Amino acid sequence: MDNRELDFIKRYFLKRSLGGILVVGGNYFKTTLISLRE
């Protein structure tokens, strides 16, 4: 495996984990807003 492949895999996993964090954060934010409204 050369450096280019390693770089691609690193970036791919970074994007995936960032996406997961955004989704979880968005859901958390939504539930917080809903609970504040009630």
PyMOL Python script that loads the backbone (N, CA, C, O; Angstrom):
from pymol import cmd

cmd.read_pdbstr("""\
ATOM      1  N   MET A   1       0.845  -1.200   0.000  1.00  0.00           N
ATOM      2  CA  MET A   1       0.000   0.000   0.000  1.00  0.00           C
ATOM      3  C   MET A   1       0.884   1.255   0.000  1.00  0.00           C
ATOM      4  O   MET A   1       1.762   1.393   0.851  1.00  0.00           O
ATOM      5  N   ASP A   2       0.657   2.150  -0.935  1.00  0.00           N
ATOM      6  CA  ASP A   2       1.484   3.351  -0.972  1.00  0.00           C
ATOM      7  C   ASP A   2       0.831   4.486  -0.173  1.00  0.00           C
ATOM      8  O   ASP A   2      -0.270   4.340   0.358  1.00  0.00           O
ATOM      9  N   ASN A   3       1.528   5.598  -0.105  1.00  0.00           N
ATOM     10  CA  ASN A   3       1.067   6.718   0.720  1.00  0.00           C
ATOM     11  C   ASN A   3      -0.254   7.301   0.239  1.00  0.00           C
ATOM     12  O   ASN A   3      -1.079   7.747   1.036  1.00  0.00           O
ATOM     13  N   ARG A   4      -0.440   7.290  -1.084  1.00  0.00           N
ATOM     14  CA  ARG A   4      -1.681   7.853  -1.627  1.00  0.00           C
ATOM     15  C   ARG A   4      -2.886   7.081  -1.122  1.00  0.00           C
ATOM     16  O   ARG A   4      -3.888   7.673  -0.721  1.00  0.00           O
ATOM     17  N   GLU A   5      -2.787   5.761  -1.143  1.00  0.00           N
ATOM     18  CA  GLU A   5      -3.906   4.931  -0.672  1.00  0.00           C
ATOM     19  C   GLU A   5      -4.163   5.175   0.806  1.00  0.00           C
ATOM     20  O   GLU A   5      -5.311   5.302   1.231  1.00  0.00           O
ATOM     21  N   LEU A   6      -3.097   5.239   1.584  1.00  0.00           N
ATOM     22  CA  LEU A   6      -3.213   5.466   3.023  1.00  0.00           C
ATOM     23  C   LEU A   6      -3.895   6.810   3.287  1.00  0.00           C
ATOM     24  O   LEU A   6      -4.772   6.919   4.144  1.00  0.00           O
ATOM     25  N   ASP A   7      -3.475   7.829   2.534  1.00  0.00           N
ATOM     26  CA  ASP A   7      -4.047   9.165   2.677  1.00  0.00           C
ATOM     27  C   ASP A   7      -5.537   9.143   2.362  1.00  0.00           C
ATOM     28  O   ASP A   7      -6.341   9.749   3.071  1.00  0.00           O
ATOM     29  N   PHE A   8      -5.896   8.440   1.294  1.00  0.00           N
ATOM     30  CA  PHE A   8      -7.297   8.346   0.882  1.00  0.00           C
ATOM     31  C   PHE A   8      -8.132   7.687   1.969  1.00  0.00           C
ATOM     32  O   PHE A   8      -9.220   8.160   2.298  1.00  0.00           O
ATOM     33  N   ILE A   9      -7.616   6.586   2.528  1.00  0.00           N
ATOM     34  CA  ILE A   9      -8.341   5.855   3.571  1.00  0.00           C
ATOM     35  C   ILE A   9      -8.494   6.726   4.814  1.00  0.00           C
ATOM     36  O   ILE A   9      -9.559   6.756   5.430  1.00  0.00           O
ATOM     37  N   LYS A  10      -7.429   7.431   5.178  1.00  0.00           N
ATOM     38  CA  LYS A  10      -7.496   8.311   6.351  1.00  0.00           C
ATOM     39  C   LYS A  10      -8.561   9.376   6.154  1.00  0.00           C
ATOM     40  O   LYS A  10      -9.369   9.634   7.046  1.00  0.00           O
ATOM     41  N   ARG A  11      -8.554   9.995   4.971  1.00  0.00           N
ATOM     42  CA  ARG A  11      -9.530  11.047   4.689  1.00  0.00           C
ATOM     43  C   ARG A  11     -10.948  10.485   4.679  1.00  0.00           C
ATOM     44  O   ARG A  11     -11.883  11.124   5.163  1.00  0.00           O
ATOM     45  N   TYR A  12     -11.098   9.284   4.122  1.00  0.00           N
ATOM     46  CA  TYR A  12     -12.405   8.638   4.040  1.00  0.00           C
ATOM     47  C   TYR A  12     -12.971   8.401   5.434  1.00  0.00           C
ATOM     48  O   TYR A  12     -14.135   8.707   5.694  1.00  0.00           O
ATOM     49  N   PHE A  13     -12.152   7.858   6.332  1.00  0.00           N
ATOM     50  CA  PHE A  13     -12.628   7.575   7.683  1.00  0.00           C
ATOM     51  C   PHE A  13     -12.874   8.861   8.460  1.00  0.00           C
ATOM     52  O   PHE A  13     -13.793   8.938   9.276  1.00  0.00           O
ATOM     53  N   LEU A  14     -12.043   9.875   8.200  1.00  0.00           N
ATOM     54  CA  LEU A  14     -12.238  11.158   8.868  1.00  0.00           C
ATOM     55  C   LEU A  14     -13.582  11.750   8.464  1.00  0.00           C
ATOM     56  O   LEU A  14     -14.326  12.249   9.307  1.00  0.00           O
ATOM     57  N   LYS A  15     -13.890  11.691   7.166  1.00  0.00           N
ATOM     58  CA  LYS A  15     -15.173  12.207   6.676  1.00  0.00           C
ATOM     59  C   LYS A  15     -16.327  11.443   7.298  1.00  0.00           C
ATOM     60  O   LYS A  15     -17.324  12.041   7.704  1.00  0.00           O
ATOM     61  N   ARG A  16     -16.198  10.116   7.377  1.00  0.00           N
ATOM     62  CA  ARG A  16     -17.270   9.293   7.938  1.00  0.00           C
ATOM     63  C   ARG A  16     -17.499   9.622   9.401  1.00  0.00           C
ATOM     64  O   ARG A  16     -18.643   9.758   9.834  1.00  0.00           O
ATOM     65  N   SER A  17     -16.419   9.752  10.170  1.00  0.00           N
ATOM     66  CA  SER A  17     -16.575  10.043  11.593  1.00  0.00           C
ATOM     67  C   SER A  17     -17.122  11.456  11.788  1.00  0.00           C
ATOM     68  O   SER A  17     -17.918  11.693  12.697  1.00  0.00           O
ATOM     69  N   LEU A  18     -16.699  12.394  10.938  1.00  0.00           N
ATOM     70  CA  LEU A  18     -17.230  13.756  11.032  1.00  0.00           C
ATOM     71  C   LEU A  18     -18.714  13.764  10.726  1.00  0.00           C
ATOM     72  O   LEU A  18     -19.486  14.454  11.392  1.00  0.00           O
ATOM     73  N   GLY A  19     -19.118  13.000   9.718  1.00  0.00           N
ATOM     74  CA  GLY A  19     -20.538  12.903   9.382  1.00  0.00           C
ATOM     75  C   GLY A  19     -21.334  12.334  10.534  1.00  0.00           C
ATOM     76  O   GLY A  19     -22.423  12.817  10.845  1.00  0.00           O
ATOM     77  N   GLY A  20     -20.793  11.306  11.171  1.00  0.00           N
ATOM     78  CA  GLY A  20     -21.475  10.707  12.317  1.00  0.00           C
ATOM     79  C   GLY A  20     -21.629  11.694  13.454  1.00  0.00           C
ATOM     80  O   GLY A  20     -22.679  11.761  14.092  1.00  0.00           O
ATOM     81  N   ILE A  21     -20.576  12.463  13.708  1.00  0.00           N
ATOM     82  CA  ILE A  21     -20.622  13.463  14.780  1.00  0.00           C
ATOM     83  C   ILE A  21     -21.680  14.514  14.460  1.00  0.00           C
ATOM     84  O   ILE A  21     -22.427  14.935  15.343  1.00  0.00           O
ATOM     85  N   LEU A  22     -21.746  14.938  13.199  1.00  0.00           N
ATOM     86  CA  LEU A  22     -22.733  15.942  12.799  1.00  0.00           C
ATOM     87  C   LEU A  22     -24.147  15.423  12.976  1.00  0.00           C
ATOM     88  O   LEU A  22     -25.022  16.147  13.451  1.00  0.00           O
ATOM     89  N   VAL A  23     -24.378  14.170  12.597  1.00  0.00           N
ATOM     90  CA  VAL A  23     -25.714  13.579  12.723  1.00  0.00           C
ATOM     91  C   VAL A  23     -26.112  13.482  14.189  1.00  0.00           C
ATOM     92  O   VAL A  23     -27.217  13.869  14.567  1.00  0.00           O
ATOM     93  N   VAL A  24     -25.207  12.965  15.008  1.00  0.00           N
ATOM     94  CA  VAL A  24     -25.492  12.834  16.443  1.00  0.00           C
ATOM     95  C   VAL A  24     -25.705  14.213  17.059  1.00  0.00           C
ATOM     96  O   VAL A  24     -26.636  14.408  17.840  1.00  0.00           O
ATOM     97  N   GLY A  25     -24.852  15.163  16.713  1.00  0.00           N
ATOM     98  CA  GLY A  25     -24.978  16.520  17.242  1.00  0.00           C
ATOM     99  C   GLY A  25     -26.287  17.159  16.816  1.00  0.00           C
ATOM    100  O   GLY A  25     -26.930  17.843  17.612  1.00  0.00           O
ATOM    101  N   GLY A  26     -26.688  16.944  15.574  1.00  0.00           N
ATOM    102  CA  GLY A  26     -27.942  17.502  15.079  1.00  0.00           C
ATOM    103  C   GLY A  26     -29.136  16.930  15.816  1.00  0.00           C
ATOM    104  O   GLY A  26     -30.054  17.663  16.185  1.00  0.00           O
ATOM    105  N   ASN A  27     -29.126  15.614  16.033  1.00  0.00           N
ATOM    106  CA  ASN A  27     -30.222  14.979  16.766  1.00  0.00           C
ATOM    107  C   ASN A  27     -30.276  15.484  18.195  1.00  0.00           C
ATOM    108  O   ASN A  27     -31.356  15.751  18.723  1.00  0.00           O
ATOM    109  N   TYR A  28     -29.120  15.618  18.822  1.00  0.00           N
ATOM    110  CA  TYR A  28     -29.043  16.101  20.201  1.00  0.00           C
ATOM    111  C   TYR A  28     -29.583  17.527  20.289  1.00  0.00           C
ATOM    112  O   TYR A  28     -30.322  17.869  21.212  1.00  0.00           O
ATOM    113  N   PHE A  29     -29.204  18.350  19.314  1.00  0.00           N
ATOM    114  CA  PHE A  29     -29.654  19.739  19.264  1.00  0.00           C
ATOM    115  C   PHE A  29     -31.166  19.812  19.113  1.00  0.00           C
ATOM    116  O   PHE A  29     -31.824  20.624  19.763  1.00  0.00           O
ATOM    117  N   LYS A  30     -31.714  18.958  18.249  1.00  0.00           N
ATOM    118  CA  LYS A  30     -33.166  18.925  18.024  1.00  0.00           C
ATOM    119  C   LYS A  30     -33.910  18.550  19.298  1.00  0.00           C
ATOM    120  O   LYS A  30     -34.884  19.207  19.664  1.00  0.00           O
ATOM    121  N   THR A  31     -33.462  17.505  19.971  1.00  0.00           N
ATOM    122  CA  THR A  31     -34.149  17.070  21.193  1.00  0.00           C
ATOM    123  C   THR A  31     -34.041  18.141  22.267  1.00  0.00           C
ATOM    124  O   THR A  31     -34.971  18.325  23.053  1.00  0.00           O
ATOM    125  N   THR A  32     -32.916  18.851  22.310  1.00  0.00           N
ATOM    126  CA  THR A  32     -32.757  19.931  23.288  1.00  0.00           C
ATOM    127  C   THR A  32     -33.759  21.040  23.006  1.00  0.00           C
ATOM    128  O   THR A  32     -34.398  21.546  23.927  1.00  0.00           O
ATOM    129  N   LEU A  33     -33.902  21.420  21.744  1.00  0.00           N
ATOM    130  CA  LEU A  33     -34.859  22.466  21.375  1.00  0.00           C
ATOM    131  C   LEU A  33     -36.283  22.055  21.721  1.00  0.00           C
ATOM    132  O   LEU A  33     -37.056  22.859  22.243  1.00  0.00           O
ATOM    133  N   ILE A  34     -36.627  20.807  21.433  1.00  0.00           N
ATOM    134  CA  ILE A  34     -37.980  20.317  21.700  1.00  0.00           C
ATOM    135  C   ILE A  34     -38.253  20.333  23.199  1.00  0.00           C
ATOM    136  O   ILE A  34     -39.326  20.754  23.631  1.00  0.00           O
ATOM    137  N   SER A  35     -37.291  19.877  23.993  1.00  0.00           N
ATOM    138  CA  SER A  35     -37.498  19.832  25.446  1.00  0.00           C
ATOM    139  C   SER A  35     -37.558  21.248  26.020  1.00  0.00           C
ATOM    140  O   SER A  35     -38.234  21.477  27.023  1.00  0.00           O
ATOM    141  N   LEU A  36     -36.867  22.190  25.404  1.00  0.00           N
ATOM    142  CA  LEU A  36     -36.920  23.574  25.878  1.00  0.00           C
ATOM    143  C   LEU A  36     -38.280  24.193  25.583  1.00  0.00           C
ATOM    144  O   LEU A  36     -38.770  25.016  26.357  1.00  0.00           O
ATOM    145  N   ARG A  37     -38.887  23.805  24.473  1.00  0.00           N
ATOM    146  CA  ARG A  37     -40.166  24.377  24.072  1.00  0.00           C
ATOM    147  C   ARG A  37     -41.306  23.908  24.974  1.00  0.00           C
ATOM    148  O   ARG A  37     -42.248  24.654  25.239  1.00  0.00           O
ATOM    149  N   GLU A  38     -41.209  22.662  25.442  1.00  0.00           N
ATOM    150  CA  GLU A  38     -42.313  22.109  26.228  1.00  0.00           C
ATOM    151  C   GLU A  38     -42.379  22.724  27.618  1.00  0.00           C
ATOM    152  O   GLU A  38     -43.252  22.368  28.409  1.00  0.00           O
TER     153      GLU A  38
END
""", "prot")
cmd.dss("prot")
cmd.show_as("cartoon", "prot")
cmd.util.cbc("prot")
cmd.orient("prot")
